[in-house]
Amino acid sequence: MQKVKITVLKTTLNKELAEEYGAEGLTACPMLREGQVFYADYAKPEGLCDEAWKAIY
């Protein structure tokens, strides 16, 4: 299986929705930085947060 390239383009947080529906103190993902690159096949690449992987997978 070939690996795919995953590039973090942007990290955002909708403050209005976070205040209404999110947990207190919720912020944009602190694990990812714009421009980071990961290579993945069927397994989550090291350093990529679980929630981002769930959304991609």
All heavy atoms as TSV, in Angstrom:
chain	resi	resn	atom	element	x	y	z
A	1	MET	N	N	0.846	-1.180	0.000
A	1	MET	CA	C	0.000	0.000	0.000
A	1	MET	C	C	0.892	1.245	0.000
A	1	MET	O	O	1.837	1.339	0.769
A	1	MET	CB	C	-0.901	-0.007	1.230
A	1	MET	CG	C	-1.691	1.266	1.391
A	1	MET	SD	S	-2.729	1.294	2.856
A	1	MET	CE	C	-4.204	0.597	2.171
A	2	GLN	N	N	0.560	2.198	-0.841
A	2	GLN	CA	C	1.314	3.439	-0.875
A	2	GLN	C	C	0.865	4.357	0.255
A	2	GLN	O	O	-0.277	4.309	0.695
A	2	GLN	CB	C	1.095	4.147	-2.203
A	2	GLN	CG	C	1.796	3.475	-3.341
A	2	GLN	CD	C	1.830	4.368	-4.561
A	2	GLN	OE1	O	1.089	5.324	-4.659
A	2	GLN	NE2	N	2.705	4.043	-5.480
A	3	LYS	N	N	1.780	5.195	0.683
A	3	LYS	CA	C	1.449	6.160	1.726
A	3	LYS	C	C	0.919	7.435	1.090
A	3	LYS	O	O	1.276	7.776	-0.028
A	3	LYS	CB	C	2.680	6.477	2.574
A	3	LYS	CG	C	3.113	5.297	3.415
A	3	LYS	CD	C	4.161	5.692	4.401
A	3	LYS	CE	C	4.461	4.493	5.284
A	3	LYS	NZ	N	5.040	4.886	6.540
A	4	VAL	N	N	0.065	8.113	1.825
A	4	VAL	CA	C	-0.463	9.401	1.380
A	4	VAL	C	C	0.171	10.505	2.222
A	4	VAL	O	O	0.547	10.291	3.363
A	4	VAL	CB	C	-2.005	9.476	1.479
A	4	VAL	CG1	C	-2.655	8.470	0.561
A	4	VAL	CG2	C	-2.465	9.272	2.905
A	5	LYS	N	N	0.275	11.668	1.627
A	5	LYS	CA	C	0.848	12.818	2.317
A	5	LYS	C	C	-0.291	13.642	2.913
A	5	LYS	O	O	-1.246	13.991	2.216
A	5	LYS	CB	C	1.637	13.669	1.325
A	5	LYS	CG	C	2.273	14.894	1.923
A	5	LYS	CD	C	3.024	15.662	0.837
A	5	LYS	CE	C	3.623	16.933	1.371
A	5	LYS	NZ	N	4.321	17.679	0.299
A	6	ILE	N	N	-0.191	13.939	4.191
A	6	ILE	CA	C	-1.175	14.757	4.895
A	6	ILE	C	C	-0.465	16.030	5.326
A	6	ILE	O	O	0.524	15.968	6.055
A	6	ILE	CB	C	-1.740	14.029	6.131
A	6	ILE	CG1	C	-2.382	12.712	5.733
A	6	ILE	CG2	C	-2.709	14.927	6.887
A	6	ILE	CD1	C	-2.688	11.804	6.907
A	7	THR	N	N	-0.949	17.175	4.863
A	7	THR	CA	C	-0.353	18.456	5.221
A	7	THR	C	C	-1.369	19.270	6.015
A	7	THR	O	O	-2.516	19.411	5.588
A	7	THR	CB	C	0.043	19.247	3.960
A	7	THR	OG1	O	0.921	18.445	3.175
A	7	THR	CG2	C	0.753	20.545	4.330
A	8	VAL	N	N	-0.958	19.785	7.156
A	8	VAL	CA	C	-1.829	20.641	7.966
A	8	VAL	C	C	-1.860	22.014	7.302
A	8	VAL	O	O	-0.849	22.694	7.226
A	8	VAL	CB	C	-1.316	20.759	9.419
A	8	VAL	CG1	C	-2.226	21.676	10.231
A	8	VAL	CG2	C	-1.198	19.391	10.057
A	9	LEU	N	N	-3.025	22.383	6.780
A	9	LEU	CA	C	-3.163	23.663	6.110
A	9	LEU	C	C	-3.517	24.776	7.082
A	9	LEU	O	O	-3.043	25.902	6.950
A	9	LEU	CB	C	-4.238	23.584	5.029
A	9	LEU	CG	C	-3.978	22.581	3.910
A	9	LEU	CD1	C	-5.167	22.545	2.960
A	9	LEU	CD2	C	-2.696	22.907	3.186
A	10	LYS	N	N	-4.360	24.441	8.062
A	10	LYS	CA	C	-4.864	25.482	8.942
A	10	LYS	C	C	-5.440	24.830	10.202
A	10	LYS	O	O	-6.025	23.758	10.138
A	10	LYS	CB	C	-5.966	26.221	8.184
A	10	LYS	CG	C	-6.552	27.413	8.838
A	10	LYS	CD	C	-7.550	28.040	7.855
A	10	LYS	CE	C	-8.219	29.235	8.421
A	10	LYS	NZ	N	-9.186	29.790	7.477
A	11	THR	N	N	-5.263	25.482	11.335
A	11	THR	CA	C	-5.932	25.043	12.558
A	11	THR	C	C	-6.865	26.168	12.982
A	11	THR	O	O	-6.446	27.325	13.064
A	11	THR	CB	C	-4.933	24.729	13.690
A	11	THR	OG1	O	-4.189	25.893	13.990
A	11	THR	CG2	C	-3.990	23.609	13.309
A	12	THR	N	N	-8.120	25.832	13.195
A	12	THR	CA	C	-9.097	26.861	13.533
A	12	THR	C	C	-9.970	26.412	14.695
A	12	THR	O	O	-9.991	25.242	15.062
A	12	THR	CB	C	-10.029	27.170	12.343
A	12	THR	OG1	O	-10.783	26.001	12.038
A	12	THR	CG2	C	-9.250	27.612	11.138
A	13	LEU	N	N	-10.695	27.358	15.232
A	13	LEU	CA	C	-11.669	27.080	16.275
A	13	LEU	C	C	-12.793	28.101	16.129
A	13	LEU	O	O	-12.534	29.308	16.105
A	13	LEU	CB	C	-11.042	27.213	17.669
A	13	LEU	CG	C	-12.006	27.024	18.830
A	13	LEU	CD1	C	-12.411	25.561	18.959
A	13	LEU	CD2	C	-11.395	27.510	20.117
A	14	ASN	N	N	-14.010	27.622	15.986
A	14	ASN	CA	C	-15.162	28.507	15.931
A	14	ASN	C	C	-15.536	28.836	17.371
A	14	ASN	O	O	-16.149	28.026	18.074
A	14	ASN	CB	C	-16.317	27.829	15.193
A	14	ASN	CG	C	-17.496	28.751	15.003
A	14	ASN	OD1	O	-17.893	29.458	15.921
A	14	ASN	ND2	N	-18.062	28.719	13.815
A	15	LYS	N	N	-15.125	30.006	17.826
A	15	LYS	CA	C	-15.309	30.371	19.241
A	15	LYS	C	C	-16.772	30.386	19.655
A	15	LYS	O	O	-17.117	29.974	20.757
A	15	LYS	CB	C	-14.658	31.720	19.526
A	15	LYS	CG	C	-13.157	31.653	19.465
A	15	LYS	CD	C	-12.512	32.945	19.863
A	15	LYS	CE	C	-11.008	32.789	19.744
A	15	LYS	NZ	N	-10.265	33.813	20.396
A	16	GLU	N	N	-17.634	30.858	18.769
A	16	GLU	CA	C	-19.061	30.919	19.094
A	16	GLU	C	C	-19.615	29.517	19.359
A	16	GLU	O	O	-20.298	29.293	20.360
A	16	GLU	CB	C	-19.813	31.575	17.937
A	16	GLU	CG	C	-21.288	31.772	18.202
A	16	GLU	CD	C	-21.966	32.467	17.027
A	16	GLU	OE1	O	-21.513	33.562	16.645
A	16	GLU	OE2	O	-22.925	31.883	16.497
A	17	LEU	N	N	-19.310	28.559	18.490
A	17	LEU	CA	C	-19.787	27.191	18.687
A	17	LEU	C	C	-19.103	26.528	19.877
A	17	LEU	O	O	-19.740	25.786	20.625
A	17	LEU	CB	C	-19.559	26.362	17.422
A	17	LEU	CG	C	-20.399	26.754	16.217
A	17	LEU	CD1	C	-20.004	25.921	15.006
A	17	LEU	CD2	C	-21.882	26.612	16.503
A	18	ALA	N	N	-17.817	26.811	20.061
A	18	ALA	CA	C	-17.095	26.232	21.192
A	18	ALA	C	C	-17.678	26.705	22.513
A	18	ALA	O	O	-17.810	25.926	23.460
A	18	ALA	CB	C	-15.612	26.583	21.099
A	19	GLU	N	N	-18.030	27.988	22.591
A	19	GLU	CA	C	-18.615	28.511	23.827
A	19	GLU	C	C	-19.979	27.896	24.101
A	19	GLU	O	O	-20.325	27.620	25.241
A	19	GLU	CB	C	-18.734	30.029	23.744
A	19	GLU	CG	C	-17.407	30.742	23.852
A	19	GLU	CD	C	-17.504	32.238	23.610
A	19	GLU	OE1	O	-18.634	32.753	23.420
A	19	GLU	OE2	O	-16.449	32.891	23.600
A	20	GLU	N	N	-20.735	27.654	23.022
A	20	GLU	CA	C	-22.089	27.125	23.206
A	20	GLU	C	C	-22.106	25.618	23.449
A	20	GLU	O	O	-22.855	25.128	24.287
A	20	GLU	CB	C	-22.941	27.447	21.975
A	20	GLU	CG	C	-24.400	27.089	22.155
A	20	GLU	CD	C	-25.280	27.628	21.049
A	20	GLU	OE1	O	-24.846	28.523	20.294
A	20	GLU	OE2	O	-26.420	27.150	20.947
A	21	TYR	N	N	-21.272	24.859	22.729
A	21	TYR	CA	C	-21.359	23.397	22.775
A	21	TYR	C	C	-20.112	22.700	23.319
A	21	TYR	O	O	-20.183	21.519	23.664
A	21	TYR	CB	C	-21.637	22.844	21.371
A	21	TYR	CG	C	-22.914	23.365	20.772
A	21	TYR	CD1	C	-22.880	24.297	19.739
A	21	TYR	CD2	C	-24.148	22.944	21.245
A	21	TYR	CE1	C	-24.051	24.784	19.181
A	21	TYR	CE2	C	-25.323	23.420	20.695
A	21	TYR	CZ	C	-25.270	24.338	19.667
A	21	TYR	OH	O	-26.426	24.816	19.125
A	22	GLY	N	N	-18.989	23.370	23.370
A	22	GLY	CA	C	-17.733	22.722	23.744
A	22	GLY	C	C	-17.494	22.715	25.238
A	22	GLY	O	O	-18.189	23.363	26.016
A	23	ALA	N	N	-16.468	21.986	25.619
A	23	ALA	CA	C	-16.054	21.943	27.018
A	23	ALA	C	C	-15.381	23.266	27.368
A	23	ALA	O	O	-14.823	23.945	26.505
A	23	ALA	CB	C	-15.077	20.797	27.236
A	24	GLU	N	N	-15.425	23.616	28.627
A	24	GLU	CA	C	-14.805	24.862	29.076
A	24	GLU	C	C	-13.305	24.829	28.807
A	24	GLU	O	O	-12.635	23.826	29.025
A	24	GLU	CB	C	-15.050	25.038	30.572
A	24	GLU	CG	C	-14.676	26.410	31.078
A	24	GLU	CD	C	-15.109	26.624	32.515
A	24	GLU	OE1	O	-16.202	26.173	32.888
A	24	GLU	OE2	O	-14.323	27.246	33.252
A	25	GLY	N	N	-12.775	25.918	28.284
A	25	GLY	CA	C	-11.347	26.006	28.010
A	25	GLY	C	C	-10.923	25.380	26.686
A	25	GLY	O	O	-9.738	25.243	26.420
A	26	LEU	N	N	-11.873	24.998	25.842
A	26	LEU	CA	C	-11.569	24.376	24.559
A	26	LEU	C	C	-10.781	25.338	23.672
A	26	LEU	O	O	-11.108	26.519	23.580
A	26	LEU	CB	C	-12.873	23.979	23.856
A	26	LEU	CG	C	-12.743	23.161	22.576
A	26	LEU	CD1	C	-12.142	21.800	22.885
A	26	LEU	CD2	C	-14.106	22.997	21.932
A	27	THR	N	N	-9.721	24.824	23.039
A	27	THR	CA	C	-8.892	25.635	22.146
A	27	THR	C	C	-8.662	24.871	20.849
A	27	THR	O	O	-9.014	23.695	20.743
A	27	THR	CB	C	-7.517	25.930	22.776
A	27	THR	OG1	O	-6.820	24.692	22.953
A	27	THR	CG2	C	-7.647	26.647	24.098
A	28	ALA	N	N	-8.064	25.540	19.873
A	28	ALA	CA	C	-7.658	24.848	18.651
A	28	ALA	C	C	-6.635	23.780	19.033
A	28	ALA	O	O	-5.967	23.885	20.067
A	28	ALA	CB	C	-7.052	25.836	17.661
A	29	CYS	N	N	-6.503	22.783	18.219
A	29	CYS	CA	C	-5.612	21.660	18.524
A	29	CYS	C	C	-4.195	22.147	18.812
A	29	CYS	O	O	-3.551	22.750	17.952
A	29	CYS	CB	C	-5.590	20.683	17.361
A	29	CYS	SG	S	-4.537	19.254	17.667
A	30	PRO	N	N	-3.687	21.873	20.006
A	30	PRO	CA	C	-2.334	22.306	20.349
A	30	PRO	C	C	-1.255	21.386	19.788
A	30	PRO	O	O	-0.077	21.711	19.840
A	30	PRO	CB	C	-2.332	22.268	21.882
A	30	PRO	CG	C	-3.315	21.201	22.216
A	30	PRO	CD	C	-4.370	21.281	21.149
A	31	MET	N	N	-1.641	20.227	19.235
A	31	MET	CA	C	-0.667	19.255	18.739
A	31	MET	C	C	-0.208	19.548	17.313
A	31	MET	O	O	0.863	19.127	16.909
A	31	MET	CB	C	-1.256	17.841	18.786
A	31	MET	CG	C	-1.497	17.331	20.178
A	31	MET	SD	S	-2.149	15.662	20.171
A	31	MET	CE	C	-0.760	14.737	19.535
A	32	LEU	N	N	-1.048	20.228	16.545
A	32	LEU	CA	C	-0.745	20.434	15.130
A	32	LEU	C	C	-0.353	21.875	14.849
A	32	LEU	O	O	-0.877	22.805	15.446
A	32	LEU	CB	C	-1.963	20.056	14.276
A	32	LEU	CG	C	-2.449	18.617	14.416
A	32	LEU	CD1	C	-3.708	18.408	13.592
A	32	LEU	CD2	C	-1.374	17.632	14.011
A	33	ARG	N	N	0.573	22.019	13.897
A	33	ARG	CA	C	1.006	23.348	13.464
A	33	ARG	C	C	0.838	23.435	11.954
A	33	ARG	O	O	1.053	22.452	11.239
A	33	ARG	CB	C	2.483	23.565	13.806
A	33	ARG	CG	C	2.776	23.615	15.285
A	33	ARG	CD	C	4.265	23.803	15.581
A	33	ARG	NE	N	5.173	23.016	14.741
A	33	ARG	CZ	C	5.470	21.728	14.930
A	33	ARG	NH1	N	4.919	21.070	15.930
A	33	ARG	NH2	N	6.317	21.115	14.144
A	34	GLU	N	N	0.481	24.608	11.482
A	34	GLU	CA	C	0.327	24.801	10.046
A	34	GLU	C	C	1.637	24.456	9.349
A	34	GLU	O	O	2.711	24.823	9.808
A	34	GLU	CB	C	-0.083	26.235	9.744
A	34	GLU	CG	C	-1.474	26.545	10.231
A	34	GLU	CD	C	-1.902	27.975	9.965
A	34	GLU	OE1	O	-1.244	28.666	9.161
A	34	GLU	OE2	O	-2.892	28.395	10.580
A	35	GLY	N	N	1.526	23.714	8.267
A	35	GLY	CA	C	2.696	23.314	7.493
A	35	GLY	C	C	3.260	21.957	7.867
A	35	GLY	O	O	4.108	21.425	7.152
A	36	GLN	N	N	2.811	21.371	8.972
A	36	GLN	CA	C	3.300	20.046	9.350
A	36	GLN	C	C	2.904	19.042	8.269
A	36	GLN	O	O	1.829	19.142	7.683
A	36	GLN	CB	C	2.678	19.585	10.667
A	36	GLN	CG	C	3.475	19.900	11.883
A	36	GLN	CD	C	2.844	19.309	13.122
A	36	GLN	OE1	O	1.714	19.638	13.452
A	36	GLN	NE2	N	3.561	18.455	13.806
A	37	VAL	N	N	3.763	18.069	8.038
A	37	VAL	CA	C	3.499	17.047	7.032
A	37	VAL	C	C	3.603	15.677	7.694
A	37	VAL	O	O	4.520	15.412	8.467
A	37	VAL	CB	C	4.504	17.152	5.870
A	37	VAL	CG1	C	4.295	16.023	4.874
A	37	VAL	CG2	C	4.376	18.499	5.178
A	38	PHE	N	N	2.643	14.814	7.379
A	38	PHE	CA	C	2.620	13.439	7.858
A	38	PHE	C	C	2.452	12.526	6.654
A	38	PHE	O	O	1.827	12.903	5.671
A	38	PHE	CB	C	1.440	13.207	8.817
A	38	PHE	CG	C	1.460	14.066	10.037
A	38	PHE	CD1	C	0.789	15.280	10.057
A	38	PHE	CD2	C	2.147	13.679	11.171
A	38	PHE	CE1	C	0.794	16.087	11.182
A	38	PHE	CE2	C	2.161	14.480	12.303
A	38	PHE	CZ	C	1.485	15.674	12.305
A	39	TYR	N	N	2.995	11.315	6.749
A	39	TYR	CA	C	2.806	10.307	5.710
A	39	TYR	C	C	2.132	9.117	6.370
A	39	TYR	O	O	2.560	8.639	7.416
A	39	TYR	CB	C	4.141	9.899	5.092
A	39	TYR	CG	C	4.761	11.024	4.304
A	39	TYR	CD1	C	5.658	11.897	4.896
A	39	TYR	CD2	C	4.412	11.228	2.976
A	39	TYR	CE1	C	6.208	12.950	4.180
A	39	TYR	CE2	C	4.958	12.277	2.254
A	39	TYR	CZ	C	5.856	13.137	2.858
A	39	TYR	OH	O	6.382	14.168	2.148
A	40	ALA	N	N	1.043	8.651	5.749
A	40	ALA	CA	C	0.262	7.590	6.381
A	40	ALA	C	C	-0.196	6.562	5.361
A	40	ALA	O	O	-0.401	6.870	4.190
A	40	ALA	CB	C	-0.962	8.181	7.066
A	41	ASP	N	N	-0.366	5.333	5.847
A	41	ASP	CA	C	-1.034	4.300	5.073
A	41	ASP	C	C	-2.309	3.965	5.847
A	41	ASP	O	O	-3.127	4.828	6.052
A	41	ASP	CB	C	-0.123	3.101	4.832
A	41	ASP	CG	C	0.615	2.634	6.093
A	41	ASP	OD1	O	0.161	2.942	7.211
A	41	ASP	OD2	O	1.630	1.954	5.948
A	42	TYR	N	N	-2.457	2.768	6.329
A	42	TYR	CA	C	-3.648	2.401	7.089
A	42	TYR	C	C	-3.539	2.764	8.569
A	42	TYR	O	O	-4.530	2.751	9.293
A	42	TYR	CB	C	-3.926	0.902	6.948
A	42	TYR	CG	C	-2.797	0.060	7.481
A	42	TYR	CD1	C	-2.775	-0.325	8.810
A	42	TYR	CD2	C	-1.736	-0.320	6.664
A	42	TYR	CE1	C	-1.727	-1.065	9.312
A	42	TYR	CE2	C	-0.693	-1.071	7.158
A	42	TYR	CZ	C	-0.694	-1.442	8.483
A	42	TYR	OH	O	0.342	-2.174	8.981
A	43	ALA	N	N	-2.348	3.079	9.032
A	43	ALA	CA	C	-2.134	3.370	10.450
A	43	ALA	C	C	-1.920	4.867	10.669
A	43	ALA	O	O	-1.361	5.563	9.822
A	43	ALA	CB	C	-0.915	2.599	10.965
A	44	LYS	N	N	-2.355	5.337	11.818
A	44	LYS	CA	C	-2.192	6.753	12.176
A	44	LYS	C	C	-0.711	7.072	12.299
A	44	LYS	O	O	0.023	6.390	13.005
A	44	LYS	CB	C	-2.898	7.035	13.499
A	44	LYS	CG	C	-2.790	8.490	13.947
A	44	LYS	CD	C	-3.407	8.687	15.309
A	44	LYS	CE	C	-2.444	8.231	16.342
A	44	LYS	NZ	N	-2.271	8.982	17.521
A	45	PRO	N	N	-0.255	8.136	11.619
A	45	PRO	CA	C	1.157	8.503	11.738
A	45	PRO	C	C	1.469	9.079	13.124
A	45	PRO	O	O	0.614	9.717	13.745
A	45	PRO	CB	C	1.355	9.559	10.656
A	45	PRO	CG	C	0.010	9.987	10.234
A	45	PRO	CD	C	-0.967	8.965	10.678
A	46	GLU	N	N	2.670	8.844	13.581
A	46	GLU	CA	C	3.092	9.339	14.886
A	46	GLU	C	C	3.053	10.863	14.891
A	46	GLU	O	O	3.500	11.519	13.953
A	46	GLU	CB	C	4.505	8.860	15.198
A	46	GLU	CG	C	4.921	9.147	16.613
A	46	GLU	CD	C	6.258	8.526	16.957
A	46	GLU	OE1	O	6.586	7.468	16.402
A	46	GLU	OE2	O	6.962	9.123	17.792
A	47	GLY	N	N	2.477	11.429	15.952
A	47	GLY	CA	C	2.403	12.875	16.098
A	47	GLY	C	C	1.094	13.482	15.645
A	47	GLY	O	O	0.809	14.632	15.948
A	48	LEU	N	N	0.293	12.724	14.910
A	48	LEU	CA	C	-1.016	13.216	14.475
A	48	LEU	C	C	-2.025	12.887	15.570
A	48	LEU	O	O	-2.071	11.752	16.054
A	48	LEU	CB	C	-1.423	12.557	13.160
A	48	LEU	CG	C	-2.703	13.060	12.519
A	48	LEU	CD1	C	-2.553	14.513	12.078
A	48	LEU	CD2	C	-3.072	12.209	11.316
A	49	CYS	N	N	-2.822	13.871	15.974
A	49	CYS	CA	C	-3.752	13.623	17.080
A	49	CYS	C	C	-4.864	12.663	16.651
A	49	CYS	O	O	-5.218	12.560	15.479
A	49	CYS	CB	C	-4.318	14.928	17.623
A	49	CYS	SG	S	-5.469	15.769	16.554
A	50	ASP	N	N	-5.409	11.951	17.621
A	50	ASP	CA	C	-6.440	10.946	17.361
A	50	ASP	C	C	-7.666	11.529	16.672
A	50	ASP	O	O	-8.215	10.912	15.768
A	50	ASP	CB	C	-6.868	10.273	18.666
A	50	ASP	CG	C	-5.777	9.388	19.258
A	50	ASP	OD1	O	-4.890	8.953	18.492
A	50	ASP	OD2	O	-5.824	9.143	20.466
A	51	GLU	N	N	-8.103	12.684	17.114
A	51	GLU	CA	C	-9.317	13.281	16.536
A	51	GLU	C	C	-9.118	13.661	15.066
A	51	GLU	O	O	-10.015	13.473	14.248
A	51	GLU	CB	C	-9.771	14.481	17.352
A	51	GLU	CG	C	-10.228	14.139	18.755
A	51	GLU	CD	C	-11.324	13.069	18.782
A	51	GLU	OE1	O	-12.288	13.171	18.004
A	51	GLU	OE2	O	-11.210	12.141	19.602
A	52	ALA	N	N	-7.951	14.172	14.726
A	52	ALA	CA	C	-7.665	14.496	13.323
A	52	ALA	C	C	-7.639	13.217	12.493
A	52	ALA	O	O	-8.169	13.171	11.380
A	52	ALA	CB	C	-6.349	15.245	13.206
A	53	TRP	N	N	-7.041	12.166	13.033
A	53	TRP	CA	C	-6.968	10.901	12.316
A	53	TRP	C	C	-8.358	10.315	12.095
A	53	TRP	O	O	-8.673	9.805	11.016
A	53	TRP	CB	C	-6.074	9.913	13.052
A	53	TRP	CG	C	-5.977	8.589	12.358
A	53	TRP	CD1	C	-6.431	7.387	12.795
A	53	TRP	CD2	C	-5.375	8.328	11.075
A	53	TRP	NE1	N	-6.173	6.406	11.889
A	53	TRP	CE2	C	-5.521	6.959	10.823
A	53	TRP	CE3	C	-4.749	9.142	10.137
A	53	TRP	CZ2	C	-5.042	6.373	9.655
A	53	TRP	CZ3	C	-4.275	8.550	8.965
A	53	TRP	CH2	C	-4.426	7.189	8.732
A	54	LYS	N	N	-9.219	10.391	13.101
A	54	LYS	CA	C	-10.594	9.887	12.958
A	54	LYS	C	C	-11.323	10.627	11.841
A	54	LYS	O	O	-12.055	10.015	11.070
A	54	LYS	CB	C	-11.371	10.055	14.269
A	54	LYS	CG	C	-10.970	9.109	15.353
A	54	LYS	CD	C	-11.787	9.405	16.598
A	54	LYS	CE	C	-11.204	8.816	17.832
A	54	LYS	NZ	N	-11.929	9.191	19.037
A	55	ALA	N	N	-11.121	11.922	11.754
A	55	ALA	CA	C	-11.781	12.724	10.717
A	55	ALA	C	C	-11.259	12.364	9.322
A	55	ALA	O	O	-12.021	12.339	8.361
A	55	ALA	CB	C	-11.576	14.201	10.989
A	56	ILE	N	N	-9.981	12.069	9.222
A	56	ILE	CA	C	-9.369	11.751	7.921
A	56	ILE	C	C	-9.668	10.325	7.501
A	56	ILE	O	O	-9.984	10.056	6.354
A	56	ILE	CB	C	-7.839	11.959	7.989
A	56	ILE	CG1	C	-7.532	13.436	8.164
A	56	ILE	CG2	C	-7.157	11.413	6.747
A	56	ILE	CD1	C	-6.081	13.704	8.518
A	57	TYR	N	N	-9.564	9.383	8.433
A	57	TYR	CA	C	-9.672	7.970	8.133
A	57	TYR	C	C	-11.031	7.635	7.581
A	57	TYR	O	O	-11.220	6.951	6.655
A	57	TYR	CB	C	-9.367	7.147	9.360
A	57	TYR	CG	C	-9.148	5.682	9.067
A	57	TYR	CD1	C	-7.943	5.258	8.538
A	57	TYR	CD2	C	-10.130	4.747	9.296
A	57	TYR	CE1	C	-7.722	3.920	8.265
A	57	TYR	CE2	C	-9.915	3.400	9.018
A	57	TYR	CZ	C	-8.721	2.993	8.503
A	57	TYR	OH	O	-8.495	1.684	8.216
